[in-house]
Amino acid sequence: MISYKELKLLPNILTLSRIVFLPPLYMLFFLEHLKAFLLLYVIIGMTDMLDGVIARRLGMVTKTGQFLDSFADIFFNFSTAFFLIYRVPRITQEHITLIVILALLGIVYFIVAMVKFGHVHFIHTNLFRAAGVGIYLCFVLSFFVEPIMFTRVVIVLLIFSFIESILIYLIFGEVDADVRYIARLRRRTD
């Protein structure tokens, strides 16, 4: 699945940097070097936006890159959620029901993919993209205000993202990783 030749492409190097720089990010966080942490966090977050843009503009979109991007997104977004909940514990208290629903849908998402395809398959729908940006912004905002309401919106967006993706898997099977939304797939089959 992973082509070592494709790993050398600039977009894939940017994607890999998101994984490589997570351990130093955790170290800065727990040592409470918050200015350095926030700077590195913003830089890592920017790689998430740049890798795809560069890949599309330079014609370097690859299966390896799509897989790595999904893999890096999982680790970066889970880390962001951890940092956010650690910084603002009230988020968990205020959103426990939504968080449980989100966790259950995440489990269903992985089970459906494993049962239908025999492997985990990630898709980058517009809803997932918006939720990723929302998680990122929530965390950056947490350095200035308590983003309780904004976090609620992001969790609901993630819930709808998982529902849409599960429906895509059930109705259309394995689709291109860069599918934007379910309505586009419906038009193709009509």
BELBELWO-V939456 format. One record per backbone hydrogen bond with DSSP energy under -0.5 kcal/mol. CO is the residue of the C=O (numbers start at 0). NH is the residue of the N-H. If there is no record, write none. Layout:
BEGIN
co=[CO,CO]
nh=[NH,NH]
END
This chain:
BEGIN
co=[0,1,2,3,4,5,8,8,9,10,11,12,13,14,14,15,15,16,18,18,20,21,22,23,24,25,26,27,28,31,32,33,34,35,36,37,38,39,40,41,42,43,44,45,46,47,48,49,50,51,52,53,54,54,55,61,62,63,64,65,66,67,68,69,70,71,72,73,74,75,76,77,78,79,80,81,82,83,87,88,88,89,90,91,94,95,96,97,98,99,100,101,102,103,104,105,106,107,108,109,110,111,112,112,112,113,122,124,125,126,127,128,129,130,131,132,133,134,135,136,137,139,140,140,144,145,146,147,148,149,150,151,152,153,154,155,156,157,158,159,160,161,162,163,164,165,166,167,167,168,172,175,176,179,180,180,181,182,183,184,185]
nh=[2,3,6,7,7,8,11,12,13,14,15,16,17,17,18,18,19,20,21,22,24,25,26,27,28,29,30,32,31,33,36,37,38,39,40,41,42,43,44,45,46,47,48,49,50,51,52,53,54,55,56,57,59,60,58,65,66,67,68,69,70,71,72,73,74,75,76,77,78,79,80,81,82,83,84,85,86,87,90,91,92,93,94,95,98,99,100,101,102,103,104,105,106,107,108,109,110,111,112,113,114,115,116,117,118,117,124,128,129,130,131,132,133,134,135,136,137,138,139,140,141,142,143,144,146,147,150,151,152,153,154,155,156,157,158,159,160,161,162,163,164,165,166,167,168,169,170,171,172,172,174,178,123,125,183,184,185,186,187,188,189]
END
